[in-house]
Amino acid sequence: MRLVLWMWAGIAICLMAVLAPGDGFAQPRCVFLECGPGNAPNPEPAQAPRIGQTSPGAAAQMRHLPRQKRRGERCHSVGGYNYCVSSVLAPQFGNTYGPDRLVDEDLRTAWVEGRSDQGEGEYIAVDLGGTHRVSGIQVMNGYHKNVRLFAANSRVRSAVLRFSNGSSLEVRLKDEPGIQTIEFSAREANWIVFELRSVFAGTKYKDTAVTEFRVLTTN
């Protein structure tokens, strides 16, 4: 399978899952850039995905719906494609949380939605720049900077994928760090929207975070 839009290159998370006392879920050892007590010694952290350069596929002979855009939407172009988000948390402590953080190959950063609640209904939209056969997504759920921030901020529990051909699909994510791949029956699309439906609540903040996001295609 070829990644149109992005390539996950050189990612090898050869780490065994362990259940830390009181965590409530299994965590691969030292996926984060910083590891908390009990995870020492600290091996090299997981590497963020690299960005690939591709060209749009040939347009399919079918009707595609225009994407609805929310007022205040923020966008970032990379490799000829457009990543847009419905809201962004205001900068804090010198950190920013815009759509560029979804594709910067840096586990220290994340997109964080800007609502005052848990962010249900907020979204990531990817305009593909042409029609592609989309077959899946890959997500690094939550804030991967360190163990503490992963738990403190909310993570995505479920989301709805909407496609330009009018189809939709509900998907569920695991409450754990690392790369999560969700594959589905391929469909023609020139945009895809990942809309938050429910979250795993953070222990300290309501803000919901996504560290990296990619789209898988077969053309």
Backbone torsions as a table, in degrees:
resi	resn	phi	psi	omega
1	MET	NA	130.0	-179.2
2	ARG	-98.3	139.4	177.7
3	LEU	-86.3	106.4	169.3
4	VAL	-86.8	129.6	-176.4
5	LEU	100.7	-50.2	-178.8
6	TRP	-146.7	160.9	172.6
7	MET	-128.9	132.9	173.3
8	TRP	-87.6	99.9	-174.3
9	ALA	-111.3	133.1	172.9
10	GLY	66.5	25.9	-179.4
11	ILE	-95.6	116.3	177.1
12	ALA	-131.6	101.4	178.7
13	ILE	-96.8	85.4	-176.6
14	CYS	-93.3	58.8	-173.0
15	LEU	-125.9	134.6	-179.2
16	MET	-82.5	141.7	179.0
17	ALA	-75.1	136.1	175.9
18	VAL	-129.5	152.2	178.5
19	LEU	-104.6	107.0	-179.5
20	ALA	-76.7	145.0	-179.7
21	PRO	-57.6	127.9	176.6
22	GLY	81.3	-4.1	-178.5
23	ASP	-70.6	-42.5	-179.1
24	GLY	89.0	-7.7	175.1
25	PHE	-156.7	157.0	-177.8
26	ALA	-74.6	139.4	178.0
27	GLN	-126.6	130.2	170.9
28	PRO	-60.2	141.4	-176.6
29	ARG	-65.3	123.5	171.8
30	CYS	56.1	42.7	169.7
31	VAL	-67.5	-29.9	-174.5
32	PHE	-77.9	161.5	175.8
33	LEU	-67.3	-29.0	174.8
34	GLU	-125.0	139.8	-179.3
35	CYS	-112.6	143.3	-176.9
36	GLY	-83.6	177.5	177.8
37	PRO	-55.5	139.9	-179.2
38	GLY	93.3	-13.3	178.4
39	ASN	-103.6	3.6	178.1
40	ALA	-77.8	153.3	-2.1
41	PRO	-71.7	158.1	-172.4
42	ASN	-98.7	104.1	175.4
43	PRO	-74.6	-179.3	177.5
44	GLU	-60.0	134.6	179.9
45	PRO	-71.4	163.4	176.1
46	ALA	-59.9	143.2	179.5
47	GLN	-88.8	138.8	177.1
48	ALA	-71.3	154.3	-178.7
49	PRO	-67.6	149.1	175.1
50	ARG	-89.6	156.7	-178.3
51	ILE	-92.5	130.3	177.0
52	GLY	-100.7	152.2	176.6
53	GLN	-101.0	125.9	178.1
54	THR	-138.1	171.5	177.3
55	SER	-113.7	149.3	178.7
56	PRO	-60.5	147.6	175.8
57	GLY	-78.4	171.4	178.7
58	ALA	-66.9	139.8	-178.3
59	ALA	-64.6	132.8	177.2
60	ALA	-78.2	154.3	-179.4
61	GLN	-85.0	72.5	178.8
62	MET	-155.1	162.7	-177.8
63	ARG	-87.1	133.8	175.8
64	HIS	-117.0	139.3	-178.8
65	LEU	-77.5	146.7	172.1
66	PRO	-69.1	145.5	179.9
67	ARG	-82.0	130.7	176.3
68	GLN	-76.4	132.0	-176.3
69	LYS	-116.7	132.5	-178.4
70	ARG	-84.8	145.1	175.9
71	ARG	-60.7	134.8	-178.9
72	GLY	89.6	2.7	178.5
73	GLU	-58.8	139.8	178.7
74	ARG	-114.6	138.2	-174.5
75	CYS	-130.5	156.9	177.0
76	HIS	-144.8	127.7	-179.8
77	SER	-95.5	137.8	176.4
78	VAL	-151.1	130.7	178.8
79	GLY	60.7	25.3	-179.9
80	GLY	87.2	5.1	-179.2
81	TYR	-120.5	161.0	-172.9
82	ASN	-119.9	121.5	174.1
83	TYR	-101.3	123.2	-179.7
84	CYS	-125.8	148.0	177.3
85	VAL	-131.7	151.5	-174.0
86	SER	-76.6	-25.9	178.7
87	SER	-159.4	162.7	-177.7
88	VAL	-140.6	134.3	174.1
89	LEU	-63.7	138.5	178.8
90	ALA	-62.2	148.3	179.6
91	PRO	-54.6	142.0	178.8
92	GLN	-142.4	135.0	175.4
93	PHE	53.3	35.0	179.6
94	GLY	81.5	3.4	179.9
95	ASN	-102.6	145.0	174.1
96	THR	-119.7	158.7	-167.7
97	TYR	-134.5	30.6	-175.5
98	GLY	-77.1	-179.1	-177.8
99	PRO	-64.4	-23.3	176.8
100	ASP	-61.4	-25.2	-178.7
101	ARG	-70.4	-19.1	178.9
102	LEU	-73.0	-17.9	-172.6
103	VAL	-132.2	20.9	-175.6
104	ASP	-93.6	2.8	177.1
105	GLU	59.0	31.4	-175.3
106	ASP	-128.8	115.8	-178.7
107	LEU	-74.4	-7.4	178.0
108	ARG	-81.9	-8.8	-176.4
109	THR	-121.8	163.5	179.0
110	ALA	-159.2	154.1	165.2
111	TRP	-78.1	133.7	175.7
112	VAL	-129.1	125.8	-178.9
113	GLU	-67.7	159.0	-170.9
114	GLY	-108.2	13.2	179.4
115	ARG	-74.9	160.8	178.9
116	SER	-81.3	-13.9	178.3
117	ASP	-103.0	-153.4	-176.8
118	GLN	-78.1	-7.2	174.7
119	GLY	91.8	10.4	175.3
120	GLU	-59.0	132.8	-177.7
121	GLY	97.9	-16.1	174.9
122	GLU	-74.2	162.6	-172.3
123	TYR	-150.1	159.7	166.4
124	ILE	-111.8	127.5	176.7
125	ALA	-118.5	137.5	177.5
126	VAL	-121.1	112.6	173.5
127	ASP	-87.4	117.4	-169.0
128	LEU	-81.9	-8.4	178.5
129	GLY	75.4	13.4	-177.5
130	GLY	160.1	172.6	-177.3
131	THR	-86.2	129.5	178.5
132	HIS	-131.3	161.2	175.6
133	ARG	-94.4	99.8	-173.8
134	VAL	-85.6	129.2	-175.3
135	SER	-123.6	-1.4	179.0
136	GLY	172.6	176.2	174.9
137	ILE	-134.1	159.2	171.6
138	GLN	-130.0	133.4	-172.3
139	VAL	-133.0	138.4	165.3
140	MET	-105.8	99.3	-170.3
141	ASN	-77.6	139.0	177.1
142	GLY	82.9	-173.1	-176.0
143	TYR	-101.5	110.2	-172.1
144	HIS	-88.9	9.4	-176.4
145	LYS	-61.3	-42.1	175.0
146	ASN	-163.1	170.7	-176.8
147	VAL	-59.9	-42.5	-177.5
148	ARG	-61.4	-46.9	-178.4
149	LEU	-71.3	-30.6	176.4
150	PHE	-60.4	-45.1	-179.3
151	ALA	-74.4	-34.9	-174.2
152	ALA	-70.2	-35.0	-179.5
153	ASN	-95.6	155.1	179.2
154	SER	-73.9	154.1	177.5
155	ARG	-122.8	159.5	-179.1
156	VAL	-76.2	127.6	174.3
157	ARG	-93.9	-49.8	179.5
158	SER	-142.7	155.9	-179.7
159	ALA	-150.3	160.1	173.5
160	VAL	-109.0	128.1	173.1
161	LEU	-93.3	125.5	176.7
162	ARG	-115.3	141.4	-175.4
163	PHE	-122.5	156.0	-177.0
164	SER	-65.4	-19.0	178.4
165	ASN	-82.0	1.9	176.8
166	GLY	96.2	-6.6	179.9
167	SER	-84.3	163.7	178.0
168	SER	-148.3	162.4	-175.4
169	LEU	-155.0	131.7	175.4
170	GLU	-90.3	134.2	-179.5
171	VAL	-127.9	155.2	178.6
172	ARG	-123.7	139.7	178.5
173	LEU	-109.5	156.1	176.2
174	LYS	-86.0	151.4	178.1
175	ASP	-88.9	69.2	-178.5
176	GLU	-156.0	155.0	178.9
177	PRO	-76.3	174.2	-179.7
178	GLY	97.9	179.7	-177.1
179	ILE	-84.8	128.7	175.3
180	GLN	-113.2	123.3	179.9
181	THR	-105.5	126.4	177.7
182	ILE	-120.3	113.6	179.8
183	GLU	-106.2	152.4	179.6
184	PHE	-152.6	172.6	178.2
185	SER	-58.9	127.7	-175.3
186	ALA	-62.6	144.6	178.4
187	ARG	-145.1	147.4	179.5
188	GLU	-73.0	133.8	179.1
189	ALA	-158.1	149.0	171.0
190	ASN	-113.5	-2.0	166.4
191	TRP	-151.8	158.0	177.2
192	ILE	-141.3	140.1	178.8
193	VAL	-120.4	132.9	176.9
194	PHE	-110.5	101.0	-173.9
195	GLU	-105.0	125.9	-177.4
196	LEU	-68.7	130.4	177.5
197	ARG	-106.9	-44.0	179.2
198	SER	-150.3	162.7	-174.5
199	VAL	-135.6	161.0	164.6
200	PHE	-89.5	116.6	-172.4
201	ALA	-67.6	138.4	175.8
202	GLY	-73.3	156.9	-179.4
203	THR	-77.0	-18.6	-177.1
204	LYS	-129.5	-41.1	-175.2
205	TYR	-115.4	148.7	174.3
206	LYS	-81.7	-18.6	-176.1
207	ASP	-57.2	131.7	176.9
208	THR	-99.6	132.4	-173.2
209	ALA	-121.3	148.8	170.4
210	VAL	-134.2	124.3	-175.2
211	THR	-79.4	-47.3	179.6
212	GLU	-143.4	152.7	-178.4
213	PHE	-147.1	132.5	178.9
214	ARG	-136.1	158.0	177.3
215	VAL	-114.7	133.6	177.8
216	LEU	-100.0	135.5	176.5
217	THR	-135.7	163.9	179.3
218	THR	-109.9	9.5	174.2
219	ASN	-147.1	NA	NA
